[in-house]
Amino acid sequence: MGIFSNLFIYGMHAIPKPIVYVFARRYIAGTELNDGIKVVKGLNRRNVCATLDVLGESVTEEKKTRDALEEYKKALDAIEEEGLDSNISIKPTHFGLGISYELCYENVYELVNYAKRYNNFVRLDIEDSPYIDGTFKLYRELRKKFDNVGTAVQAYIRRVISDLDMLVDYKANVRVCKGLTYPEPRSIAYQTKREVDKIYPYLIEKLLRGGCYVASATHDELMIAETLRVVDILGIKNDGFEFQMLYGVDSELRDILVNMGYKMRIYVPFGREWHAYSMRRFRKNPRMINYVFSTMFTRYEK
């Protein structure tokens, strides 16, 4: 980590938001829905799919959960009206999981049902460990009624292997990511990349063998190679899996995979609650800061 990124990370909470936004801007579409739609249009022109995320999490007021629901409905409306190749990703705590399970279920049920009218898809993101059980319960209950809902697993969480059987039982649509996004104690999560790299391809293989649709969400070329090794051994066709990456990260690798004929989906976050997301991303990968600083006078790729 460079000196500049070290200083930024250690002092990030004292830095005014407008300055942080200069660094965050490369990794978020903007603050409004139109910003997200503009980015998705640009990606689609490159034969790249998207998943839109209205930024927000850990909501403590019921009204804000309803606000989130309405924002996502507008996003689904826009995707349909513009004929875009994009689904949506949500964080259950944005919909009230931290307030009550019942409130969250009511909100997310309404959203998934709304998305079904457009033949669109909703992914339940996995957040920090206290919410994993609630998120999987939410997934199971919704999956009994809908086929347009999926979830995710994080390879760094120790319990992840024991969750695979449930996901296979439901023939789930699963995003597999490394995690390391939320700080967790050793008792709950693996602490090094080496451990996570061992687990990651196992998750991909177990889910694919079980008939799940898998989204391999990584920028790590070794894990991409491992994913391709597994799908080759299992004889999985290109419509049985996809790759996913974050907006603003390694567009060169993104285009390489697309040009090889693989399906690629980019996670496109937008919204006024960009600060928490950006801080978490910078903490996880401080190299992003050096990269942004070296390119901050170039045009942002849409």
C-alpha contacts under 8 A as a table, 3 or more apart, distances in Angstrom:
res1	aa1	res2	aa2	distance
1	M	5	S	6.42
1	M	6	N	6.46
1	M	286	P	6.58
1	M	287	R	6.37
2	G	5	S	5.33
2	G	6	N	6.10
2	G	287	R	7.73
2	G	290	N	7.18
3	I	6	N	5.03
3	I	7	L	6.27
4	F	7	L	5.27
4	F	8	F	6.22
4	F	290	N	7.21
5	S	8	F	4.90
5	S	9	I	6.06
5	S	286	P	5.97
5	S	287	R	7.08
5	S	289	I	5.74
5	S	290	N	6.12
6	N	9	I	5.30
6	N	10	Y	6.23
6	N	286	P	7.62
7	L	10	Y	5.35
7	L	11	G	6.00
8	F	11	G	5.30
8	F	12	M	5.33
8	F	289	I	7.99
9	I	12	M	5.16
9	I	282	F	7.27
9	I	283	R	6.58
9	I	286	P	7.25
10	Y	13	H	7.99
11	G	14	A	5.56
11	G	15	I	6.61
12	M	15	I	5.21
12	M	20	V	7.83
12	M	279	M	7.70
13	H	16	P	7.92
15	I	19	I	6.78
15	I	20	V	6.72
16	P	19	I	5.61
16	P	20	V	6.55
17	K	20	V	4.93
17	K	21	Y	5.98
17	K	275	H	7.46
18	P	21	Y	5.04
18	P	22	V	6.70
19	I	22	V	5.33
19	I	23	F	7.17
20	V	23	F	5.38
20	V	24	A	6.13
20	V	275	H	7.90
21	Y	24	A	4.73
21	Y	25	R	5.60
21	Y	275	H	7.75
22	V	25	R	5.57
22	V	296	M	7.87
23	F	26	R	6.70
23	F	289	I	6.66
23	F	292	V	6.02
23	F	293	F	7.31
23	F	296	M	7.72
24	A	27	Y	5.57
24	A	28	I	6.55
24	A	278	S	5.76
25	R	28	I	5.39
25	R	29	A	7.16
25	R	30	G	6.98
26	R	29	A	7.62
26	R	247	Y	7.94
26	R	248	G	5.57
26	R	292	V	7.25
26	R	300	Y	6.37
27	Y	246	L	7.62
27	Y	247	Y	5.57
27	Y	248	G	4.79
27	Y	249	V	7.38
27	Y	269	P	7.85
27	Y	278	S	7.76
28	I	247	Y	6.89
28	I	248	G	7.60
28	I	268	V	6.70
28	I	269	P	5.29
28	I	270	F	5.59
28	I	274	W	7.48
29	A	35	D	5.53
29	A	36	G	5.18
29	A	39	V	6.34
29	A	247	Y	7.91
29	A	268	V	6.41
29	A	269	P	6.05
29	A	270	F	5.15
30	G	35	D	5.20
30	G	36	G	6.67
30	G	269	P	7.91
30	G	270	F	5.16
30	G	271	G	6.36
31	T	35	D	6.80
31	T	270	F	5.33
31	T	271	G	3.96
31	T	272	R	4.83
31	T	273	E	7.93
31	T	274	W	7.47
32	E	35	D	5.35
32	E	36	G	6.86
32	E	270	F	6.45
32	E	271	G	5.45
32	E	272	R	7.26
33	L	36	G	5.14
33	L	37	I	6.23
33	L	75	A	6.75
33	L	270	F	6.96
33	L	271	G	7.19
34	N	37	I	5.03
34	N	38	K	6.06
35	D	38	K	5.18
35	D	39	V	6.44
35	D	270	F	7.23
36	G	39	V	5.23
36	G	40	V	6.27
36	G	52	L	7.08
36	G	268	V	6.73
36	G	269	P	7.15
36	G	270	F	5.87
37	I	40	V	5.06
37	I	41	K	6.16
37	I	78	A	7.48
37	I	79	I	7.48
38	K	41	K	5.22
38	K	42	G	6.45
38	K	302	K	7.55
39	V	42	G	5.14
39	V	43	L	6.29
39	V	268	V	7.65
39	V	302	K	5.10
40	V	43	L	5.02
40	V	44	N	6.06
40	V	49	C	7.60
40	V	50	A	6.17
40	V	84	L	7.29
40	V	85	D	7.91
40	V	86	S	7.32
40	V	268	V	7.57
40	V	302	K	7.94
41	K	44	N	5.15
41	K	45	R	6.31
41	K	84	L	6.86
42	G	45	R	5.24
42	G	46	R	6.80
42	G	302	K	5.30
43	L	46	R	5.17
43	L	47	N	6.60
43	L	48	V	5.05
43	L	49	C	6.62
43	L	50	A	7.29
43	L	302	K	6.80
44	N	47	N	4.89
44	N	48	V	4.90
44	N	49	C	5.85
44	N	50	A	7.76
44	N	84	L	7.17
44	N	85	D	6.63
45	R	48	V	7.21
47	N	258	V	7.34
48	V	258	V	7.29
48	V	263	K	7.32
48	V	264	M	5.55
48	V	265	R	5.93
48	V	266	I	7.21
49	C	85	D	5.39
49	C	86	S	5.76
49	C	263	K	7.67
49	C	264	M	6.02
49	C	265	R	4.38
49	C	266	I	6.28
50	A	85	D	6.50
50	A	86	S	4.50
50	A	87	N	6.54
50	A	265	R	4.74
50	A	266	I	4.60
50	A	267	Y	5.89
50	A	268	V	6.62
51	T	86	S	5.11
51	T	87	N	4.70
51	T	88	I	4.82
51	T	89	S	6.16
51	T	265	R	6.76
51	T	266	I	6.16
51	T	267	Y	4.98
51	T	268	V	5.92
52	L	75	A	7.82
52	L	86	S	6.89
52	L	87	N	6.35
52	L	88	I	4.67
52	L	89	S	6.06
52	L	267	Y	6.25
52	L	268	V	4.93
52	L	269	P	5.90
52	L	270	F	7.63
53	D	88	I	5.99
53	D	89	S	5.19
53	D	90	I	6.19
53	D	267	Y	7.25
53	D	268	V	6.07
53	D	269	P	4.57
53	D	270	F	6.32
54	V	68	A	7.64
54	V	71	E	7.32
54	V	72	Y	6.87
54	V	90	I	7.40
54	V	269	P	6.02
54	V	270	F	5.41
54	V	271	G	5.54
55	L	269	P	6.10
55	L	270	F	5.75
55	L	271	G	5.18
55	L	272	R	7.09
55	L	273	E	5.39
55	L	274	W	6.06
55	L	277	Y	7.36
56	G	59	V	7.50
56	G	68	A	7.98
56	G	91	K	7.56
56	G	94	H	5.55
56	G	271	G	7.81
56	G	273	E	5.46
56	G	274	W	7.63
57	E	91	K	6.30
57	E	92	P	7.62
57	E	93	T	5.18
57	E	94	H	4.16
57	E	95	F	7.91
58	S	93	T	4.78
58	S	94	H	5.74
58	S	96	G	7.55
58	S	98	G	6.35
59	V	62	E	7.79
59	V	64	K	6.71
59	V	65	T	6.80
59	V	93	T	6.02
59	V	94	H	5.32
59	V	95	F	7.19
59	V	96	G	6.08
59	V	98	G	6.98
59	V	99	I	7.69
60	T	64	K	7.77
60	T	96	G	7.07
60	T	98	G	6.90
60	T	99	I	6.13
61	E	64	K	5.49
61	E	65	T	6.89
61	E	96	G	7.82
61	E	99	I	7.72
62	E	65	T	5.23
62	E	66	R	6.69
62	E	96	G	6.81
62	E	99	I	7.71
62	E	103	L	7.98
63	K	66	R	5.19
63	K	67	D	6.26
64	K	67	D	4.79
64	K	68	A	6.18
64	K	95	F	7.99
65	T	68	A	5.07
65	T	69	L	6.37
65	T	94	H	6.08
65	T	95	F	4.59
65	T	96	G	5.73
65	T	107	N	7.50
66	R	69	L	4.97
66	R	70	E	6.33
66	R	95	F	7.36
66	R	107	N	7.13
67	D	70	E	5.20
67	D	71	E	6.22
68	A	71	E	5.08
68	A	72	Y	6.24
68	A	94	H	6.84
68	A	95	F	6.70
69	L	72	Y	5.28
69	L	73	K	6.27
69	L	95	F	7.21
69	L	107	N	6.57
69	L	108	V	7.70
69	L	111	L	6.60
70	E	73	K	5.00
70	E	74	K	6.29
71	E	74	K	5.17
71	E	75	A	6.33
72	Y	75	A	4.85
72	Y	76	L	6.23
72	Y	88	I	7.91
72	Y	111	L	7.59
73	K	76	L	5.07
73	K	77	D	6.15
73	K	111	L	6.96
73	K	114	Y	7.27
73	K	115	A	7.87
74	K	77	D	4.94
74	K	78	A	6.15
75	A	78	A	5.11
75	A	79	I	6.17
76	L	79	I	5.07
76	L	80	E	6.21
76	L	87	N	7.84
76	L	88	I	7.77
76	L	115	A	6.72
76	L	118	Y	7.83
76	L	120	N	7.87
77	D	80	E	5.24
77	D	81	E	6.05
78	A	81	E	5.02
78	A	82	E	5.94
79	I	82	E	5.38
79	I	83	G	5.93
79	I	84	L	5.14
79	I	85	D	7.51
79	I	86	S	6.73
80	E	83	G	5.06
80	E	84	L	6.54
80	E	118	Y	6.80
81	E	84	L	7.96
87	N	120	N	5.98
87	N	121	F	5.29
87	N	122	V	6.43
88	I	121	F	6.48
88	I	122	V	5.18
88	I	123	R	6.34
89	S	122	V	5.74
89	S	123	R	4.60
89	S	124	L	6.10
89	S	125	D	6.54
90	I	94	H	7.40
90	I	122	V	7.25
90	I	123	R	6.17
90	I	124	L	5.32
90	I	125	D	5.84
91	K	94	H	5.37
91	K	95	F	7.09
91	K	124	L	6.07
91	K	125	D	5.21
91	K	126	I	7.12
91	K	127	E	7.09
92	P	95	F	5.13
92	P	96	G	6.53
92	P	97	L	5.50
92	P	104	C	6.75
92	P	108	V	7.95
92	P	124	L	6.70
92	P	125	D	7.21
92	P	135	T	6.68
93	T	96	G	4.96
93	T	97	L	4.52
93	T	98	G	5.45
93	T	104	C	7.69
94	H	97	L	7.34
95	F	103	L	7.58
95	F	104	C	5.10
95	F	107	N	6.27
95	F	108	V	6.91
96	G	99	I	5.07
96	G	100	S	6.19
96	G	101	Y	7.24
96	G	103	L	5.96
96	G	104	C	4.65
97	L	100	S	5.30
97	L	101	Y	5.19
97	L	103	L	7.14
97	L	104	C	5.03
97	L	131	Y	7.62
97	L	134	G	7.33
98	G	101	Y	7.58
98	G	131	Y	7.93
99	I	103	L	7.35
99	I	104	C	7.93
100	S	103	L	5.41
100	S	104	C	6.45
101	Y	104	C	5.16
101	Y	105	Y	6.06
101	Y	134	G	7.06
102	E	105	Y	5.13
102	E	106	E	6.16
103	L	106	E	5.23
103	L	107	N	6.32
104	C	107	N	5.22
104	C	108	V	6.05
105	Y	108	V	5.23
105	Y	109	Y	5.74
105	Y	138	L	6.43
106	E	109	Y	5.28
106	E	110	E	6.32
107	N	110	E	5.30
107	N	111	L	6.39
108	V	111	L	4.91
108	V	112	V	6.06
109	Y	112	V	5.27
109	Y	113	N	6.05
109	Y	142	L	6.80
110	E	113	N	5.18
110	E	114	Y	6.07
111	L	114	Y	4.95
111	L	115	A	6.12
112	V	115	A	5.00
112	V	116	K	6.14
112	V	121	F	7.38
112	V	122	V	6.24
112	V	146	F	7.65
112	V	148	N	7.13
112	V	149	V	6.92
113	N	116	K	5.08
113	N	117	R	6.86
113	N	146	F	7.77
114	Y	117	R	5.58
114	Y	118	Y	7.37
115	A	118	Y	5.38
115	A	119	N	6.30
115	A	120	N	4.98
115	A	121	F	6.26
115	A	122	V	7.24
115	A	148	N	7.84
116	K	119	N	4.70
116	K	120	N	5.61
116	K	121	F	7.14
116	K	148	N	6.56
117	R	120	N	7.47
119	N	148	N	7.60
120	N	148	N	6.66
121	F	148	N	4.69
121	F	149	V	5.74
121	F	150	G	7.74
122	V	148	N	6.33
122	V	149	V	4.89
122	V	150	G	6.38
123	R	149	V	5.71
123	R	150	G	4.66
123	R	151	T	5.12
123	R	152	A	7.60
124	L	135	T	7.28
124	L	139	Y	7.38
124	L	149	V	7.52
124	L	150	G	6.13
124	L	151	T	4.50
124	L	152	A	6.71
125	D	151	T	5.88
125	D	152	A	5.65
126	I	131	Y	7.67
126	I	132	I	6.39
126	I	135	T	6.98
126	I	151	T	7.28
126	I	152	A	5.78
126	I	153	V	6.47
126	I	154	Q	7.34
127	E	131	Y	6.39
127	E	132	I	6.84
127	E	182	Y	7.44
128	D	131	Y	6.05
128	D	132	I	6.95
128	D	182	Y	5.71
128	D	184	E	7.75
129	S	132	I	5.31
129	S	157	I	7.98
129	S	184	E	7.62
129	S	188	I	7.69
130	P	133	D	7.29
131	Y	134	G	5.29
131	Y	135	T	6.04
132	I	135	T	5.10
132	I	136	F	6.19
133	D	136	F	5.28
133	D	137	K	6.09
134	G	137	K	5.06
134	G	138	L	6.07
135	T	138	L	5.00
135	T	139	Y	6.16
136	F	139	Y	4.86
136	F	140	R	6.11
136	F	151	T	7.88
137	K	140	R	5.17
137	K	141	E	6.24
138	L	141	E	5.36
138	L	142	L	6.16
139	Y	142	L	5.22
139	Y	143	R	5.84
139	Y	149	V	7.46
139	Y	150	G	7.09
139	Y	151	T	6.87
140	R	143	R	5.10
140	R	144	K	6.40
140	R	170	Y	7.82
141	E	144	K	5.49
141	E	145	K	7.22
142	L	145	K	5.41
142	L	146	F	5.92
142	L	149	V	7.28
143	R	146	F	4.99
143	R	147	D	6.07
143	R	148	N	7.97
143	R	149	V	6.49
143	R	150	G	7.95
143	R	170	Y	7.46
144	K	147	D	7.99
146	F	149	V	6.54
149	V	173	N	7.46
150	G	172	A	6.11
150	G	173	N	4.77
150	G	174	V	5.94
151	T	172	A	7.47
151	T	173	N	6.54
151	T	174	V	5.23
151	T	175	R	6.40
152	A	174	V	4.95
152	A	175	R	4.37
152	A	176	V	5.85
152	A	177	C	7.55
153	V	160	V	6.78
153	V	174	V	7.06
153	V	175	R	6.32
153	V	176	V	5.20
153	V	177	C	6.39
154	Q	157	I	5.86
154	Q	160	V	6.98
154	Q	176	V	6.18
154	Q	177	C	5.10
154	Q	178	K	5.20
154	Q	179	G	4.74
155	A	158	R	7.59
155	A	160	V	6.55
155	A	176	V	7.17
155	A	177	C	6.19
155	A	178	K	4.66
155	A	179	G	6.09
155	A	196	V	5.84
155	A	199	I	6.19
155	A	200	Y	5.62
155	A	203	L	7.59
156	Y	160	V	7.92
156	Y	178	K	5.88
156	Y	179	G	5.63
156	Y	180	L	6.26
156	Y	189	A	5.37
156	Y	190	Y	5.13
156	Y	191	Q	7.51
156	Y	195	E	7.79
156	Y	196	V	5.35
156	Y	199	I	7.93
157	I	160	V	5.64
157	I	179	G	7.66
157	I	188	I	6.07
157	I	189	A	4.39
157	I	190	Y	6.39
158	R	161	I	7.26
158	R	187	S	7.97
158	R	188	I	5.73
158	R	189	A	5.13
158	R	190	Y	6.40
159	R	162	S	5.58
159	R	163	D	6.74
159	R	188	I	7.47
160	V	163	D	5.15
160	V	164	L	6.71
161	I	164	L	5.45
161	I	203	L	7.32
162	S	165	D	6.66
163	D	166	M	5.70
163	D	167	L	6.68
164	L	167	L	5.11
164	L	168	V	6.11
164	L	203	L	7.69
164	L	206	K	7.46
164	L	207	L	6.94
165	D	168	V	5.04
165	D	169	D	6.09
166	M	169	D	5.06
166	M	170	Y	6.52
167	L	170	Y	5.25
167	L	171	K	6.10
167	L	172	A	5.25
167	L	174	V	7.93
167	L	207	L	7.65
167	L	212	C	7.71
168	V	171	K	4.80
168	V	172	A	6.26
168	V	207	L	6.23
168	V	210	G	5.20
168	V	211	G	6.80
168	V	212	C	6.23
169	D	172	A	7.71
169	D	210	G	7.91
171	K	210	G	7.05
171	K	211	G	5.75
171	K	212	C	4.67
171	K	213	Y	7.47
172	A	212	C	5.18
172	A	213	Y	6.56
173	N	212	C	5.79
173	N	213	Y	4.67
173	N	214	V	5.98
173	N	215	A	7.71
174	V	212	C	7.09
174	V	213	Y	6.27
174	V	214	V	5.08
174	V	215	A	6.07
175	R	214	V	5.93
175	R	215	A	4.48
175	R	216	S	6.12
175	R	217	A	6.41
176	V	200	Y	7.72
176	V	203	L	7.46
176	V	204	I	7.13
176	V	214	V	7.03
176	V	215	A	6.02
176	V	216	S	5.21
176	V	217	A	5.71
177	C	200	Y	7.76
177	C	216	S	6.61
177	C	217	A	4.93
177	C	218	T	6.16
178	K	196	V	6.61
178	K	197	D	7.96
178	K	200	Y	6.86
178	K	217	A	7.81
178	K	218	T	7.18
179	G	182	Y	7.46
180	L	183	P	6.73
180	L	284	K	6.92
181	T	280	R	6.58
181	T	281	R	7.24
181	T	284	K	5.95
182	Y	280	R	7.60
184	E	188	I	6.27
184	E	189	A	5.85
185	P	188	I	5.56
185	P	189	A	6.13
186	R	189	A	5.17
186	R	190	Y	6.09
186	R	191	Q	6.33
190	Y	195	E	6.39
190	Y	196	V	6.71
191	Q	195	E	7.52
192	T	195	E	5.65
192	T	196	V	6.68
193	K	196	V	5.08
193	K	197	D	5.98
194	R	197	D	5.20
194	R	198	K	6.53
195	E	198	K	5.29
195	E	199	I	6.63
196	V	199	I	5.18
196	V	200	Y	6.06
197	D	200	Y	5.35
197	D	201	P	7.38
197	D	223	M	7.21
198	K	201	P	6.82
198	K	202	Y	7.35
199	I	202	Y	5.32
199	I	203	L	6.42
200	Y	203	L	5.34
200	Y	204	I	6.57
200	Y	223	M	7.33
201	P	204	I	5.00
201	P	205	E	6.16
201	P	223	M	7.00
201	P	226	E	6.00
201	P	227	T	6.31
201	P	230	V	7.51
202	Y	205	E	5.15
202	Y	206	K	6.05
203	L	206	K	5.24
203	L	207	L	6.11
204	I	207	L	5.49
204	I	208	L	6.15
204	I	214	V	6.97
204	I	216	S	7.41
204	I	227	T	6.79
204	I	230	V	7.50
205	E	208	L	5.21
205	E	209	R	5.96
205	E	230	V	6.06
205	E	231	V	7.79
206	K	209	R	5.22
206	K	210	G	6.20
207	L	210	G	5.03
207	L	211	G	6.54
207	L	212	C	5.31
207	L	213	Y	7.61
207	L	214	V	7.05
208	L	211	G	5.24
208	L	212	C	5.21
208	L	213	Y	6.65
208	L	214	V	6.69
208	L	231	V	7.95
208	L	236	I	7.98
209	R	212	C	7.45
209	R	234	L	7.43
213	Y	240	G	5.71
213	Y	241	F	5.62
214	V	240	G	7.16
214	V	241	F	4.88
214	V	242	E	6.54
215	A	241	F	5.71
215	A	242	E	4.78
215	A	243	F	5.39
215	A	244	Q	6.28
216	S	224	I	7.63
216	S	227	T	7.18
216	S	241	F	7.58
216	S	242	E	6.23
216	S	243	F	4.77
216	S	244	Q	5.96
217	A	243	F	5.71
217	A	244	Q	4.32
217	A	245	M	5.68
218	T	221	E	7.94
218	T	223	M	7.02
218	T	224	I	7.02
218	T	243	F	7.50
218	T	244	Q	6.52
218	T	245	M	5.95
219	H	223	M	7.93
219	H	224	I	7.50
219	H	245	M	6.34
219	H	249	V	7.87
219	H	250	D	7.41
219	H	253	L	7.96
220	D	223	M	5.36
220	D	224	I	6.28
221	E	224	I	4.84
221	E	225	A	6.05
222	L	225	A	5.05
222	L	226	E	6.18
223	M	226	E	4.84
223	M	227	T	6.08
224	I	227	T	5.03
224	I	228	L	6.29
225	A	228	L	5.09
225	A	229	R	6.12
226	E	229	R	4.96
226	E	230	V	6.23
227	T	230	V	5.20
227	T	231	V	6.28
228	L	231	V	5.21
228	L	232	D	6.04
229	R	232	D	5.21
229	R	233	I	6.26
230	V	233	I	5.19
230	V	234	L	6.16
231	V	234	L	5.12
231	V	235	G	5.78
231	V	236	I	4.93
231	V	237	K	7.55
232	D	235	G	5.05
232	D	236	I	6.41
233	I	236	I	7.93
236	I	240	G	6.01
236	I	241	F	7.72
237	K	240	G	5.48
237	K	241	F	7.60
238	N	241	F	6.03
238	N	242	E	7.32
238	N	261	G	7.95
238	N	262	Y	6.30
238	N	263	K	7.14
239	D	242	E	7.46
239	D	263	K	7.74
241	F	263	K	7.62
242	E	262	Y	6.79
242	E	263	K	4.97
242	E	264	M	5.86
242	E	265	R	7.28
243	F	262	Y	7.45
243	F	263	K	6.20
243	F	264	M	4.85
243	F	265	R	6.24
244	Q	264	M	5.61
244	Q	265	R	4.67
244	Q	266	I	5.57
244	Q	267	Y	7.09
245	M	249	V	7.27
245	M	254	R	7.51
245	M	264	M	7.66
245	M	265	R	6.55
245	M	266	I	5.02
245	M	267	Y	6.18
246	L	249	V	5.73
246	L	266	I	5.54
246	L	267	Y	4.91
246	L	268	V	6.93
247	Y	266	I	5.76
247	Y	267	Y	5.64
247	Y	268	V	5.47
247	Y	269	P	7.68
248	G	251	S	6.85
248	G	301	E	7.61
250	D	253	L	5.52
250	D	254	R	6.48
251	S	254	R	4.80
251	S	255	D	6.15
252	E	255	D	5.25
252	E	256	I	6.26
253	L	256	I	4.99
253	L	257	L	6.35
254	R	257	L	5.46
254	R	258	V	6.35
254	R	264	M	7.12
255	D	258	V	4.97
255	D	259	N	5.97
256	I	259	N	5.18
256	I	260	M	6.28
257	L	260	M	5.02
257	L	261	G	6.64
257	L	262	Y	5.66
257	L	263	K	7.78
257	L	264	M	7.34
258	V	261	G	5.20
258	V	262	Y	5.14
258	V	263	K	6.29
258	V	264	M	6.29
259	N	262	Y	7.34
270	F	274	W	6.95
271	G	274	W	5.98
273	E	276	A	6.84
273	E	277	Y	7.67
274	W	277	Y	5.49
274	W	278	S	6.13
275	H	278	S	5.17
275	H	279	M	6.16
276	A	279	M	5.23
276	A	280	R	6.22
277	Y	280	R	5.26
277	Y	281	R	6.26
278	S	281	R	5.09
278	S	282	F	6.16
279	M	282	F	5.19
279	M	283	R	6.07
280	R	283	R	5.13
280	R	284	K	6.21
281	R	284	K	5.15
281	R	285	N	6.12
281	R	286	P	7.95
282	F	285	N	5.13
282	F	286	P	4.96
282	F	287	R	7.77
282	F	288	M	6.40
282	F	289	I	6.81
283	R	286	P	5.79
285	N	288	M	5.91
286	P	289	I	5.60
286	P	290	N	7.37
287	R	290	N	5.29
287	R	291	Y	6.24
288	M	291	Y	5.00
288	M	292	V	6.08
289	I	292	V	5.15
289	I	293	F	6.06
290	N	293	F	5.05
290	N	294	S	6.15
291	Y	294	S	5.26
291	Y	295	T	6.32
292	V	295	T	5.14
292	V	296	M	5.33
293	F	296	M	5.28
294	S	297	F	7.96
295	T	298	T	5.42
296	M	299	R	7.93
